Amino acid sequence: MTYIERFARLVVELEITIKQRKTNESLRFGYGGVGYDTDDRTKRMVLIERIADDYVRAHADVNQAAIDTWVERGCKGERPASLPLDGALLDRLTDAVLNEEITDPNPYKVSHEDYPFFSDRQLDLRRDRETSLKAAEETGTDGRDYRIPKRRKRTGYENRFVDANAKIRNTERAARYKRDIAPGRIVTHMTEPFVTCVGLGDKWRDVLSLVY
């Protein structure tokens, strides 16, 4: 078992113990021959600090061993690159310190706490509920959207639909226009209503007009 696997298993056991302390306050975690009360944050921090120091020390020994081997071989070839620390493992140790804050399900912890801490799920939920500053710039206090309107481009389906309706309307307009400009029937004789109107204009001029 490598040192990384050993410390990873140790962190898992620590996380399980911290979860169980909610139902068993007397539960203690043993490390290095010493028992630590995980319900006491101060003692828990001492335990986690010791685990982190031992992990960093073991990690440094592995990197130094690789360099020593390279030196023994006469420094031939490229110098061994230092392995990075396991950031995820250190984050889990940090979460163990802040277990009370991270496991707090109160959705209003931001307003109730000066320095609130979120779990990954709580942080994702908060980001989903946030509104961008761009939306705040474009929305007034009355709730109206004051963005400069932009014309949306039609989709291919919408363009085909508009073209089809335009062709139908153009066909109807062309038929109506052809009907309206078509020459009418030629009248070769005056009908009775027109005959009775003969002289009506002269009568209006003589009787109703003040000019003549």
Buried (B, 14 or more C-beta within 10 A) or exposed (E): EEBBEEBBEBBEEBBEBBEEBEEEEEBBBEBEEEEBBBBEEEBBEEBBEBBBEBBEEBBEEEBEEBEEEBEEEEEEEEEEEEEEBBEEBBEBBEBBBBBEBBBBEEEEBEEEEEEBBBBEEBEEEBEEEEEEEEEEEEBEEEEEEEEEEEEEEEEEEEEEEEEEEEEEEEEEEEEEEEEEEEEEEEEEEEEEEEEEEEEEEEEEEEEEEEEE
